[in-house]
């Protein structure tokens, strides 16, 4: 549900002239859509709930603390070293 909503919102926003952003945050997308059409505001709670569910399903254990906000930036943790320490 979250991914379908995300795709819909991004498609609709692009149709309005919005520049594509790398985000899975439906609250942020709904806020952007609301700038074009205030009717989207009523879906804010729904979008935030779906986003929370998305993060819990895709990143269990809330392990996002080391992820950069900008996907183009390298992570702050050396994942190879970390995996070598954990794996047998």
C-alpha positions in Angstrom: 0.0 0.0 0.0 2.8 2.4 0.9 4.7 1.8 -2.3 1.6 2.2 -4.5 0.7 5.5 -2.7 4.3 6.7 -3.0 4.3 6.0 -6.8 0.9 7.7 -7.2 2.0 10.8 -5.4 5.3 11.1 -7.2 3.5 10.6 -10.6 0.9 13.2 -9.7 3.5 15.6 -8.4 5.7 15.3 -11.5 2.5 16.0 -13.6 2.3 19.3 -11.6 5.9 20.2 -12.4 7.5 19.0 -9.2 11.1 17.8 -9.4 11.5 14.2 -8.4 13.1 13.6 -5.0 14.4 10.4 -3.5 12.1 9.8 -0.5 9.8 7.1 0.8 8.2 9.6 3.3 4.6 9.9 2.4 4.1 12.8 4.8 6.7 14.8 2.9 5.1 13.9 -0.5 1.6 14.7 0.8 2.9 18.1 2.1 4.3 18.8 -1.4 1.1 17.7 -3.0 -0.9 20.0 -0.6 1.0 23.0 -2.0 -0.7 22.2 -5.4 -4.0 21.0 -4.0 -5.0 21.5 -0.3 -7.3 18.5 -0.7 -4.3 16.2 0.0 -3.9 17.6 3.6 -6.7 15.2 4.8 -4.4 12.2 4.0 -1.5 13.3 6.2 -2.2 10.9 9.1 -2.8 8.1 6.7 0.5 8.8 4.9 2.5 9.0 8.1 1.0 5.7 9.3 1.9 4.0 6.0 5.4 5.4 6.1 5.9 4.1 9.7 4.7 0.6 8.6 7.0 0.8 5.6 10.1 1.5 7.7 9.2 -1.2 10.2 8.8 -3.8 7.4 11.9 -2.8 5.4 14.3 -1.9 8.3 13.3 -4.0 11.3 15.1 -3.1 14.5 15.1 0.6 13.6 18.6 0.4 12.2 18.4 3.6 10.2 20.7 5.6 12.5 23.7 5.1 10.3 22.0 5.8 7.0 22.6 9.2 5.5 19.6 11.4 4.6 21.1 11.8 1.1 21.4 8.5 -0.6 24.4 9.8 -2.7 26.5 10.3 0.5 28.5 7.3 1.7 27.3 5.7 5.0 29.2 6.6 8.1 29.8 3.0 9.0 32.2 0.8 7.1 29.7 -2.0 6.3 32.4 -4.4 5.1 34.3 -4.2 8.4 31.0 -4.5 10.4 29.9 -7.6 8.5 33.3 -9.2 8.8 33.1 -8.7 12.6 29.6 -10.2 12.8 29.7 -13.0 10.3 31.7 -16.3 11.0 
